[in-house]
Amino acid sequence: MKKAIRMGSLFLFIAVLTYVTMTINLKAFNILAIIISTKGRNAKTSWGLTGIVLSIEIMTML
């Protein structure tokens, strides 16, 4: 019985994790599109900014 509960909680955790990552990815893609439209040449800086935004999103989620 305990094993089943543990498995269920694990699946629930994975589901929540995938949902959170999906929502973060959608936001990141929108932000990335905005950054690319503003700074077309500087690809590295846009990726860096996206990374910063992602880390901020993750921090707020926790």
ChimeraX attribute file (.defattr): number of C-alpha atoms within 10 A of each C-alpha:
attribute: neighborCount
match mode: 1-to-1
recipient: residues
	/A:1	5
	/A:2	7
	/A:3	8
	/A:4	9
	/A:5	10
	/A:6	11
	/A:7	11
	/A:8	12
	/A:9	12
	/A:10	12
	/A:11	12
	/A:12	12
	/A:13	12
	/A:14	12
	/A:15	12
	/A:16	12
	/A:17	11
	/A:18	12
	/A:19	12
	/A:20	14
	/A:21	15
	/A:22	12
	/A:23	12
	/A:24	18
	/A:25	15
	/A:26	11
	/A:27	16
	/A:28	19
	/A:29	13
	/A:30	13
	/A:31	17
	/A:32	20
	/A:33	15
	/A:34	13
	/A:35	18
	/A:36	16
	/A:37	10
	/A:38	11
	/A:39	12
	/A:40	11
	/A:41	10
	/A:42	11
	/A:43	13
	/A:44	9
	/A:45	13
	/A:46	20
	/A:47	15
	/A:48	11
	/A:49	16
	/A:50	20
	/A:51	14
	/A:52	12
	/A:53	17
	/A:54	18
	/A:55	13
	/A:56	11
	/A:57	18
	/A:58	13
	/A:59	9
	/A:60	8
	/A:61	9
	/A:62	5
